[in-house]
Amino acid sequence: MSLLKLENFDHEKFKIRTIKNYEDFKKAEEMELYSSYMTDIKNFIEKTMMFVNEHSKTFENERAILLKDANLLQKQKNNQSYSKDKHKNNKFNDEY
């Protein structure tokens, strides 16, 4: 994802690094996790590999689509990690 956000984006460098990371990813044993975030990550990886193998000449449309999906994944991840303390004032009440 970080390569997609660079100002001086290089398609060939992106392609080489993505293929290398995908090979490392495939070495790990697959485990089914039934969460929407994990399903979306799997779909993002499949879409990225499809774009790496079959892309346009400039790769600009594919890059825009992948950036949008990557940002949505980051947003989904961040939403899961934040929680609001409803009763934060009562939490540290030590009766003094």
PDB file as gemmi writes it, atoms N, CA and C in Angstrom:
CRYST1    1.000    1.000    1.000  90.00  90.00  90.00 P 1                      
ATOM      1  N   MET A   1       0.818  -1.197   0.000  1.00  0.00           N  
ATOM      2  CA  MET A   1       0.000   0.000   0.000  1.00  0.00           C  
ATOM      3  C   MET A   1       0.856   1.253   0.000  1.00  0.00           C  
ATOM      4  N   SER A   2       1.995   1.201   0.670  1.00  0.00           N  
ATOM      5  CA  SER A   2       2.823   2.406   0.754  1.00  0.00           C  
ATOM      6  C   SER A   2       3.396   2.798  -0.602  1.00  0.00           C  
ATOM      7  N   LEU A   3       3.688   1.830  -1.453  1.00  0.00           N  
ATOM      8  CA  LEU A   3       4.197   2.157  -2.788  1.00  0.00           C  
ATOM      9  C   LEU A   3       3.153   2.882  -3.636  1.00  0.00           C  
ATOM     10  N   LEU A   4       1.887   2.568  -3.435  1.00  0.00           N  
ATOM     11  CA  LEU A   4       0.829   3.216  -4.207  1.00  0.00           C  
ATOM     12  C   LEU A   4       0.716   4.698  -3.875  1.00  0.00           C  
ATOM     13  N   LYS A   5       1.068   5.071  -2.647  1.00  0.00           N  
ATOM     14  CA  LYS A   5       0.895   6.444  -2.188  1.00  0.00           C  
ATOM     15  C   LYS A   5       2.053   7.363  -2.549  1.00  0.00           C  
ATOM     16  N   LEU A   6       3.140   6.821  -3.074  1.00  0.00           N  
ATOM     17  CA  LEU A   6       4.300   7.632  -3.395  1.00  0.00           C  
ATOM     18  C   LEU A   6       4.021   8.595  -4.549  1.00  0.00           C  
ATOM     19  N   GLU A   7       4.616   9.775  -4.461  1.00  0.00           N  
ATOM     20  CA  GLU A   7       4.478  10.768  -5.531  1.00  0.00           C  
ATOM     21  C   GLU A   7       5.113  10.273  -6.828  1.00  0.00           C  
ATOM     22  N   ASN A   8       6.318   9.723  -6.723  1.00  0.00           N  
ATOM     23  CA  ASN A   8       7.030   9.214  -7.907  1.00  0.00           C  
ATOM     24  C   ASN A   8       6.800   7.708  -8.037  1.00  0.00           C  
ATOM     25  N   PHE A   9       5.553   7.349  -8.281  1.00  0.00           N  
ATOM     26  CA  PHE A   9       5.144   5.952  -8.387  1.00  0.00           C  
ATOM     27  C   PHE A   9       5.802   5.295  -9.596  1.00  0.00           C  
ATOM     28  N   ASP A  10       6.426   4.130  -9.368  1.00  0.00           N  
ATOM     29  CA  ASP A  10       7.061   3.368 -10.441  1.00  0.00           C  
ATOM     30  C   ASP A  10       6.336   2.038 -10.577  1.00  0.00           C  
ATOM     31  N   HIS A  11       5.681   1.851 -11.715  1.00  0.00           N  
ATOM     32  CA  HIS A  11       4.866   0.653 -11.924  1.00  0.00           C  
ATOM     33  C   HIS A  11       5.706  -0.621 -11.876  1.00  0.00           C  
ATOM     34  N   GLU A  12       6.866  -0.608 -12.482  1.00  0.00           N  
ATOM     35  CA  GLU A  12       7.708  -1.816 -12.516  1.00  0.00           C  
ATOM     36  C   GLU A  12       8.185  -2.203 -11.123  1.00  0.00           C  
ATOM     37  N   LYS A  13       8.580  -1.225 -10.328  1.00  0.00           N  
ATOM     38  CA  LYS A  13       9.008  -1.492  -8.950  1.00  0.00           C  
ATOM     39  C   LYS A  13       7.842  -2.057  -8.135  1.00  0.00           C  
ATOM     40  N   PHE A  14       6.649  -1.475  -8.337  1.00  0.00           N  
ATOM     41  CA  PHE A  14       5.455  -1.960  -7.657  1.00  0.00           C  
ATOM     42  C   PHE A  14       5.162  -3.409  -8.040  1.00  0.00           C  
ATOM     43  N   LYS A  15       5.266  -3.700  -9.325  1.00  0.00           N  
ATOM     44  CA  LYS A  15       4.977  -5.044  -9.827  1.00  0.00           C  
ATOM     45  C   LYS A  15       5.954  -6.060  -9.234  1.00  0.00           C  
ATOM     46  N   ILE A  16       7.244  -5.754  -9.234  1.00  0.00           N  
ATOM     47  CA  ILE A  16       8.258  -6.670  -8.708  1.00  0.00           C  
ATOM     48  C   ILE A  16       8.046  -6.922  -7.217  1.00  0.00           C  
ATOM     49  N   ARG A  17       7.843  -5.848  -6.456  1.00  0.00           N  
ATOM     50  CA  ARG A  17       7.670  -6.008  -5.009  1.00  0.00           C  
ATOM     51  C   ARG A  17       6.369  -6.726  -4.661  1.00  0.00           C  
ATOM     52  N   THR A  18       5.310  -6.464  -5.418  1.00  0.00           N  
ATOM     53  CA  THR A  18       4.028  -7.121  -5.163  1.00  0.00           C  
ATOM     54  C   THR A  18       4.133  -8.622  -5.420  1.00  0.00           C  
ATOM     55  N   ILE A  19       4.777  -8.999  -6.497  1.00  0.00           N  
ATOM     56  CA  ILE A  19       4.939 -10.426  -6.806  1.00  0.00           C  
ATOM     57  C   ILE A  19       5.788 -11.105  -5.734  1.00  0.00           C  
ATOM     58  N   LYS A  20       6.860 -10.453  -5.283  1.00  0.00           N  
ATOM     59  CA  LYS A  20       7.711 -11.009  -4.228  1.00  0.00           C  
ATOM     60  C   LYS A  20       6.924 -11.192  -2.932  1.00  0.00           C  
ATOM     61  N   ASN A  21       6.154 -10.170  -2.538  1.00  0.00           N  
ATOM     62  CA  ASN A  21       5.355 -10.266  -1.316  1.00  0.00           C  
ATOM     63  C   ASN A  21       4.273 -11.325  -1.436  1.00  0.00           C  
ATOM     64  N   TYR A  22       3.699 -11.462  -2.618  1.00  0.00           N  
ATOM     65  CA  TYR A  22       2.661 -12.469  -2.829  1.00  0.00           C  
ATOM     66  C   TYR A  22       3.243 -13.875  -2.694  1.00  0.00           C  
ATOM     67  N   GLU A  23       4.453 -14.095  -3.194  1.00  0.00           N  
ATOM     68  CA  GLU A  23       5.108 -15.403  -3.046  1.00  0.00           C  
ATOM     69  C   GLU A  23       5.354 -15.715  -1.577  1.00  0.00           C  
ATOM     70  N   ASP A  24       5.793 -14.724  -0.800  1.00  0.00           N  
ATOM     71  CA  ASP A  24       5.982 -14.920   0.644  1.00  0.00           C  
ATOM     72  C   ASP A  24       4.647 -15.196   1.329  1.00  0.00           C  
ATOM     73  N   PHE A  25       3.619 -14.500   0.892  1.00  0.00           N  
ATOM     74  CA  PHE A  25       2.280 -14.667   1.446  1.00  0.00           C  
ATOM     75  C   PHE A  25       1.754 -16.083   1.200  1.00  0.00           C  
ATOM     76  N   LYS A  26       2.011 -16.622   0.017  1.00  0.00           N  
ATOM     77  CA  LYS A  26       1.506 -17.955  -0.335  1.00  0.00           C  
ATOM     78  C   LYS A  26       2.211 -19.065   0.438  1.00  0.00           C  
ATOM     79  N   LYS A  27       3.391 -18.796   0.988  1.00  0.00           N  
ATOM     80  CA  LYS A  27       4.117 -19.802   1.766  1.00  0.00           C  
ATOM     81  C   LYS A  27       3.422 -20.099   3.094  1.00  0.00           C  
ATOM     82  N   ALA A  28       2.688 -19.138   3.609  1.00  0.00           N  
ATOM     83  CA  ALA A  28       2.001 -19.312   4.887  1.00  0.00           C  
ATOM     84  C   ALA A  28       0.757 -20.178   4.696  1.00  0.00           C  
ATOM     85  N   GLU A  29       0.434 -20.929   5.728  1.00  0.00           N  
ATOM     86  CA  GLU A  29      -0.752 -21.781   5.682  1.00  0.00           C  
ATOM     87  C   GLU A  29      -2.008 -20.913   5.771  1.00  0.00           C  
ATOM     88  N   GLU A  30      -2.975 -21.196   4.897  1.00  0.00           N  
ATOM     89  CA  GLU A  30      -4.201 -20.408   4.872  1.00  0.00           C  
ATOM     90  C   GLU A  30      -5.151 -20.890   5.953  1.00  0.00           C  
ATOM     91  N   MET A  31      -5.763 -19.936   6.635  1.00  0.00           N  
ATOM     92  CA  MET A  31      -6.713 -20.245   7.692  1.00  0.00           C  
ATOM     93  C   MET A  31      -7.955 -19.392   7.466  1.00  0.00           C  
ATOM     94  N   GLU A  32      -9.102 -19.989   7.553  1.00  0.00           N  
ATOM     95  CA  GLU A  32     -10.352 -19.259   7.344  1.00  0.00           C  
ATOM     96  C   GLU A  32     -10.695 -18.444   8.587  1.00  0.00           C  
ATOM     97  N   LEU A  33     -10.795 -17.149   8.415  1.00  0.00           N  
ATOM     98  CA  LEU A  33     -11.231 -16.243   9.466  1.00  0.00           C  
ATOM     99  C   LEU A  33     -12.481 -15.542   8.962  1.00  0.00           C  
ATOM    100  N   TYR A  34     -13.523 -15.618   9.730  1.00  0.00           N  
ATOM    101  CA  TYR A  34     -14.804 -15.115   9.271  1.00  0.00           C  
ATOM    102  C   TYR A  34     -15.058 -13.707   9.808  1.00  0.00           C  
ATOM    103  N   SER A  35     -14.274 -12.783   9.356  1.00  0.00           N  
ATOM    104  CA  SER A  35     -14.525 -11.383   9.679  1.00  0.00           C  
ATOM    105  C   SER A  35     -14.545 -10.607   8.373  1.00  0.00           C  
ATOM    106  N   SER A  36     -15.277  -9.536   8.384  1.00  0.00           N  
ATOM    107  CA  SER A  36     -15.393  -8.751   7.154  1.00  0.00           C  
ATOM    108  C   SER A  36     -14.051  -8.124   6.781  1.00  0.00           C  
ATOM    109  N   TYR A  37     -13.247  -7.750   7.768  1.00  0.00           N  
ATOM    110  CA  TYR A  37     -11.950  -7.143   7.489  1.00  0.00           C  
ATOM    111  C   TYR A  37     -11.028  -8.137   6.783  1.00  0.00           C  
ATOM    112  N   MET A  38     -10.968  -9.363   7.262  1.00  0.00           N  
ATOM    113  CA  MET A  38     -10.101 -10.373   6.641  1.00  0.00           C  
ATOM    114  C   MET A  38     -10.581 -10.736   5.241  1.00  0.00           C  
ATOM    115  N   THR A  39     -11.878 -10.787   5.056  1.00  0.00           N  
ATOM    116  CA  THR A  39     -12.432 -11.048   3.726  1.00  0.00           C  
ATOM    117  C   THR A  39     -12.068  -9.917   2.768  1.00  0.00           C  
ATOM    118  N   ASP A  40     -12.150  -8.678   3.252  1.00  0.00           N  
ATOM    119  CA  ASP A  40     -11.805  -7.531   2.407  1.00  0.00           C  
ATOM    120  C   ASP A  40     -10.320  -7.514   2.071  1.00  0.00           C  
ATOM    121  N   ILE A  41      -9.467  -7.914   3.006  1.00  0.00           N  
ATOM    122  CA  ILE A  41      -8.028  -7.982   2.722  1.00  0.00           C  
ATOM    123  C   ILE A  41      -7.754  -9.032   1.653  1.00  0.00           C  
ATOM    124  N   LYS A  42      -8.401 -10.173   1.776  1.00  0.00           N  
ATOM    125  CA  LYS A  42      -8.216 -11.235   0.779  1.00  0.00           C  
ATOM    126  C   LYS A  42      -8.668 -10.760  -0.604  1.00  0.00           C  
ATOM    127  N   ASN A  43      -9.792 -10.060  -0.662  1.00  0.00           N  
ATOM    128  CA  ASN A  43     -10.282  -9.523  -1.934  1.00  0.00           C  
ATOM    129  C   ASN A  43      -9.327  -8.471  -2.487  1.00  0.00           C  
ATOM    130  N   PHE A  44      -8.746  -7.653  -1.608  1.00  0.00           N  
ATOM    131  CA  PHE A  44      -7.785  -6.639  -2.041  1.00  0.00           C  
ATOM    132  C   PHE A  44      -6.543  -7.293  -2.640  1.00  0.00           C  
ATOM    133  N   ILE A  45      -6.061  -8.347  -2.022  1.00  0.00           N  
ATOM    134  CA  ILE A  45      -4.881  -9.051  -2.525  1.00  0.00           C  
ATOM    135  C   ILE A  45      -5.176  -9.659  -3.891  1.00  0.00           C  
ATOM    136  N   GLU A  46      -6.346 -10.283  -4.040  1.00  0.00           N  
ATOM    137  CA  GLU A  46      -6.715 -10.881  -5.326  1.00  0.00           C  
ATOM    138  C   GLU A  46      -6.846  -9.812  -6.413  1.00  0.00           C  
ATOM    139  N   LYS A  47      -7.451  -8.671  -6.075  1.00  0.00           N  
ATOM    140  CA  LYS A  47      -7.615  -7.589  -7.045  1.00  0.00           C  
ATOM    141  C   LYS A  47      -6.247  -7.014  -7.428  1.00  0.00           C  
ATOM    142  N   THR A  48      -5.354  -6.871  -6.451  1.00  0.00           N  
ATOM    143  CA  THR A  48      -4.018  -6.351  -6.731  1.00  0.00           C  
ATOM    144  C   THR A  48      -3.268  -7.275  -7.674  1.00  0.00           C  
ATOM    145  N   MET A  49      -3.332  -8.564  -7.428  1.00  0.00           N  
ATOM    146  CA  MET A  49      -2.641  -9.517  -8.296  1.00  0.00           C  
ATOM    147  C   MET A  49      -3.260  -9.537  -9.689  1.00  0.00           C  
ATOM    148  N   MET A  50      -4.561  -9.374  -9.788  1.00  0.00           N  
ATOM    149  CA  MET A  50      -5.201  -9.318 -11.100  1.00  0.00           C  
ATOM    150  C   MET A  50      -4.700  -8.094 -11.870  1.00  0.00           C  
ATOM    151  N   PHE A  51      -4.599  -6.943 -11.181  1.00  0.00           N  
ATOM    152  CA  PHE A  51      -4.109  -5.727 -11.831  1.00  0.00           C  
ATOM    153  C   PHE A  51      -2.640  -5.824 -12.196  1.00  0.00           C  
ATOM    154  N   VAL A  52      -1.856  -6.524 -11.400  1.00  0.00           N  
ATOM    155  CA  VAL A  52      -0.431  -6.686 -11.716  1.00  0.00           C  
ATOM    156  C   VAL A  52      -0.270  -7.532 -12.968  1.00  0.00           C  
ATOM    157  N   ASN A  53      -1.072  -8.570 -13.098  1.00  0.00           N  
ATOM    158  CA  ASN A  53      -0.969  -9.458 -14.252  1.00  0.00           C  
ATOM    159  C   ASN A  53      -1.618  -8.889 -15.506  1.00  0.00           C  
ATOM    160  N   GLU A  54      -2.731  -8.159 -15.357  1.00  0.00           N  
ATOM    161  CA  GLU A  54      -3.450  -7.596 -16.499  1.00  0.00           C  
ATOM    162  C   GLU A  54      -3.714  -6.118 -16.217  1.00  0.00           C  
ATOM    163  N   HIS A  55      -2.913  -5.250 -16.800  1.00  0.00           N  
ATOM    164  CA  HIS A  55      -3.037  -3.826 -16.512  1.00  0.00           C  
ATOM    165  C   HIS A  55      -2.966  -3.018 -17.795  1.00  0.00           C  
ATOM    166  N   SER A  56      -3.347  -1.764 -17.642  1.00  0.00           N  
ATOM    167  CA  SER A  56      -3.254  -0.847 -18.785  1.00  0.00           C  
ATOM    168  C   SER A  56      -1.812  -0.357 -18.917  1.00  0.00           C  
ATOM    169  N   LYS A  57      -1.577   0.421 -19.945  1.00  0.00           N  
ATOM    170  CA  LYS A  57      -0.220   0.888 -20.219  1.00  0.00           C  
ATOM    171  C   LYS A  57       0.302   1.833 -19.135  1.00  0.00           C  
ATOM    172  N   THR A  58      -0.542   2.737 -18.675  1.00  0.00           N  
ATOM    173  CA  THR A  58      -0.094   3.730 -17.692  1.00  0.00           C  
ATOM    174  C   THR A  58      -0.308   3.293 -16.248  1.00  0.00           C  
ATOM    175  N   PHE A  59      -1.184   2.356 -15.999  1.00  0.00           N  
ATOM    176  CA  PHE A  59      -1.506   1.822 -14.669  1.00  0.00           C  
ATOM    177  C   PHE A  59      -2.175   2.867 -13.772  1.00  0.00           C  
ATOM    178  N   GLU A  60      -2.595   4.011 -14.317  1.00  0.00           N  
ATOM    179  CA  GLU A  60      -3.191   5.070 -13.505  1.00  0.00           C  
ATOM    180  C   GLU A  60      -4.573   4.683 -12.968  1.00  0.00           C  
ATOM    181  N   ASN A  61      -5.423   4.100 -13.813  1.00  0.00           N  
ATOM    182  CA  ASN A  61      -6.760   3.694 -13.345  1.00  0.00           C  
ATOM    183  C   ASN A  61      -6.662   2.622 -12.280  1.00  0.00           C  
ATOM    184  N   GLU A  62      -5.797   1.651 -12.502  1.00  0.00           N  
ATOM    185  CA  GLU A  62      -5.624   0.572 -11.532  1.00  0.00           C  
ATOM    186  C   GLU A  62      -5.083   1.118 -10.208  1.00  0.00           C  
ATOM    187  N   ARG A  63      -4.142   2.053 -10.310  1.00  0.00           N  
ATOM    188  CA  ARG A  63      -3.568   2.653  -9.099  1.00  0.00           C  
ATOM    189  C   ARG A  63      -4.646   3.393  -8.309  1.00  0.00           C  
ATOM    190  N   ALA A  64      -5.508   4.130  -8.986  1.00  0.00           N  
ATOM    191  CA  ALA A  64      -6.581   4.874  -8.318  1.00  0.00           C  
ATOM    192  C   ALA A  64      -7.542   3.922  -7.614  1.00  0.00           C  
ATOM    193  N   ILE A  65      -7.892   2.831  -8.267  1.00  0.00           N  
ATOM    194  CA  ILE A  65      -8.803   1.851  -7.664  1.00  0.00           C  
ATOM    195  C   ILE A  65      -8.153   1.212  -6.450  1.00  0.00           C  
ATOM    196  N   LEU A  66      -6.877   0.820  -6.566  1.00  0.00           N  
ATOM    197  CA  LEU A  66      -6.181   0.195  -5.441  1.00  0.00           C  
ATOM    198  C   LEU A  66      -5.992   1.166  -4.278  1.00  0.00           C  
ATOM    199  N   LEU A  67      -5.724   2.425  -4.579  1.00  0.00           N  
ATOM    200  CA  LEU A  67      -5.594   3.424  -3.513  1.00  0.00           C  
ATOM    201  C   LEU A  67      -6.906   3.605  -2.763  1.00  0.00           C  
ATOM    202  N   LYS A  68      -7.992   3.646  -3.497  1.00  0.00           N  
ATOM    203  CA  LYS A  68      -9.306   3.794  -2.862  1.00  0.00           C  
ATOM    204  C   LYS A  68      -9.588   2.593  -1.954  1.00  0.00           C  
ATOM    205  N   ASP A  69      -9.351   1.391  -2.463  1.00  0.00           N  
ATOM    206  CA  ASP A  69      -9.585   0.191  -1.663  1.00  0.00           C  
ATOM    207  C   ASP A  69      -8.662   0.128  -0.447  1.00  0.00           C  
ATOM    208  N   ALA A  70      -7.408   0.540  -0.616  1.00  0.00           N  
ATOM    209  CA  ALA A  70      -6.460   0.536   0.502  1.00  0.00           C  
ATOM    210  C   ALA A  70      -6.894   1.525   1.583  1.00  0.00           C  
ATOM    211  N   ASN A  71      -7.376   2.686   1.170  1.00  0.00           N  
ATOM    212  CA  ASN A  71      -7.853   3.665   2.142  1.00  0.00           C  
ATOM    213  C   ASN A  71      -9.091   3.171   2.880  1.00  0.00           C  
ATOM    214  N   LEU A  72      -9.980   2.484   2.173  1.00  0.00           N  
ATOM    215  CA  LEU A  72     -11.161   1.913   2.827  1.00  0.00           C  
ATOM    216  C   LEU A  72     -10.771   0.830   3.830  1.00  0.00           C  
ATOM    217  N   LEU A  73      -9.752   0.035   3.484  1.00  0.00           N  
ATOM    218  CA  LEU A  73      -9.269  -0.982   4.427  1.00  0.00           C  
ATOM    219  C   LEU A  73      -8.677  -0.335   5.677  1.00  0.00           C  
ATOM    220  N   GLN A  74      -7.892   0.717   5.505  1.00  0.00           N  
ATOM    221  CA  GLN A  74      -7.320   1.429   6.652  1.00  0.00           C  
ATOM    222  C   GLN A  74      -8.422   2.012   7.526  1.00  0.00           C  
ATOM    223  N   LYS A  75      -9.445   2.565   6.908  1.00  0.00           N  
ATOM    224  CA  LYS A  75     -10.563   3.142   7.653  1.00  0.00           C  
ATOM    225  C   LYS A  75     -11.295   2.066   8.442  1.00  0.00           C  
ATOM    226  N   GLN A  76     -11.511   0.913   7.816  1.00  0.00           N  
ATOM    227  CA  GLN A  76     -12.188  -0.191   8.492  1.00  0.00           C  
ATOM    228  C   GLN A  76     -11.352  -0.699   9.665  1.00  0.00           C  
ATOM    229  N   LYS A  77     -10.044  -0.800   9.482  1.00  0.00           N  
ATOM    230  CA  LYS A  77      -9.153  -1.244  10.554  1.00  0.00           C  
ATOM    231  C   LYS A  77      -9.171  -0.257  11.718  1.00  0.00           C  
ATOM    232  N   ASN A  78      -9.117   1.034  11.407  1.00  0.00           N  
ATOM    233  CA  ASN A  78      -9.125   2.048  12.459  1.00  0.00           C  
ATOM    234  C   ASN A  78     -10.443   2.088  13.212  1.00  0.00           C  
ATOM    235  N   ASN A  79     -11.550   1.879  12.524  1.00  0.00           N  
ATOM    236  CA  ASN A  79     -12.852   1.875  13.195  1.00  0.00           C  
ATOM    237  C   ASN A  79     -12.969   0.738  14.192  1.00  0.00           C  
ATOM    238  N   GLN A  80     -12.312  -0.376  13.928  1.00  0.00           N  
ATOM    239  CA  GLN A  80     -12.381  -1.513  14.835  1.00  0.00           C  
ATOM    240  C   GLN A  80     -11.509  -1.316  16.067  1.00  0.00           C  
ATOM    241  N   SER A  81     -10.492  -0.475  15.971  1.00  0.00           N  
ATOM    242  CA  SER A  81      -9.563  -0.346  17.088  1.00  0.00           C  
ATOM    243  C   SER A  81      -9.964   0.747  18.079  1.00  0.00           C  
ATOM    244  N   TYR A  82     -10.818   1.657  17.688  1.00  0.00           N  
ATOM    245  CA  TYR A  82     -11.234   2.726  18.588  1.00  0.00           C  
ATOM    246  C   TYR A  82     -12.528   2.362  19.293  1.00  0.00           C  
ATOM    247  N   SER A  83     -12.560   2.642  20.592  1.00  0.00           N  
ATOM    248  CA  SER A  83     -13.803   2.451  21.321  1.00  0.00           C  
ATOM    249  C   SER A  83     -13.972   3.621  22.284  1.00  0.00           C  
ATOM    250  N   LYS A  84     -15.174   4.032  22.458  1.00  0.00           N  
ATOM    251  CA  LYS A  84     -15.470   5.175  23.304  1.00  0.00           C  
ATOM    252  C   LYS A  84     -15.704   4.702  24.735  1.00  0.00           C  
ATOM    253  N   ASP A  85     -15.102   5.400  25.678  1.00  0.00           N  
ATOM    254  CA  ASP A  85     -15.357   5.125  27.090  1.00  0.00           C  
ATOM    255  C   ASP A  85     -16.639   5.846  27.497  1.00  0.00           C  
ATOM    256  N   LYS A  86     -17.666   5.086  27.756  1.00  0.00           N  
ATOM    257  CA  LYS A  86     -18.940   5.700  28.107  1.00  0.00           C  
ATOM    258  C   LYS A  86     -18.899   6.320  29.502  1.00  0.00           C  
ATOM    259  N   HIS A  87     -18.266   5.623  30.414  1.00  0.00           N  
ATOM    260  CA  HIS A  87     -18.270   6.060  31.804  1.00  0.00           C  
ATOM    261  C   HIS A  87     -16.853   6.316  32.282  1.00  0.00           C  
ATOM    262  N   LYS A  88     -16.101   7.100  31.551  1.00  0.00           N  
ATOM    263  CA  LYS A  88     -14.700   7.308  31.895  1.00  0.00           C  
ATOM    264  C   LYS A  88     -14.540   8.098  33.194  1.00  0.00           C  
ATOM    265  N   ASN A  89     -15.500   8.934  33.558  1.00  0.00           N  
ATOM    266  CA  ASN A  89     -15.395   9.688  34.807  1.00  0.00           C  
ATOM    267  C   ASN A  89     -15.592   8.792  36.021  1.00  0.00           C  
ATOM    268  N   ASN A  90     -16.360   7.731  35.901  1.00  0.00           N  
ATOM    269  CA  ASN A  90     -16.600   6.827  37.021  1.00  0.00           C  
ATOM    270  C   ASN A  90     -15.505   5.783  37.185  1.00  0.00           C  
ATOM    271  N   LYS A  91     -14.688   5.621  36.199  1.00  0.00           N  
ATOM    272  CA  LYS A  91     -13.677   4.562  36.200  1.00  0.00           C  
ATOM    273  C   LYS A  91     -12.642   4.767  37.304  1.00  0.00           C  
ATOM    274  N   PHE A  92     -12.207   6.000  37.549  1.00  0.00           N  
ATOM    275  CA  PHE A  92     -11.131   6.251  38.495  1.00  0.00           C  
ATOM    276  C   PHE A  92     -11.648   6.899  39.794  1.00  0.00           C  
ATOM    277  N   ASN A  93     -12.864   6.635  40.135  1.00  0.00           N  
ATOM    278  CA  ASN A  93     -13.432   7.173  41.353  1.00  0.00           C  
ATOM    279  C   ASN A  93     -12.910   6.351  42.539  1.00  0.00           C  
ATOM    280  N   ASP A  94     -12.007   6.947  43.338  1.00  0.00           N  
ATOM    281  CA  ASP A  94     -11.430   6.214  44.460  1.00  0.00           C  
ATOM    282  C   ASP A  94     -11.962   6.697  45.806  1.00  0.00           C  
ATOM    283  N   GLU A  95     -13.145   7.329  45.819  1.00  0.00           N  
ATOM    284  CA  GLU A  95     -13.877   7.727  47.015  1.00  0.00           C  
ATOM    285  C   GLU A  95     -13.199   8.836  47.815  1.00  0.00           C  
ATOM    286  N   TYR A  96     -12.338   9.625  47.255  1.00  0.00           N  
ATOM    287  CA  TYR A  96     -11.739  10.752  47.974  1.00  0.00           C  
ATOM    288  C   TYR A  96     -12.362  12.030  47.548  1.00  0.00           C  
TER     289      TYR A  96                                                      
END                                                                             
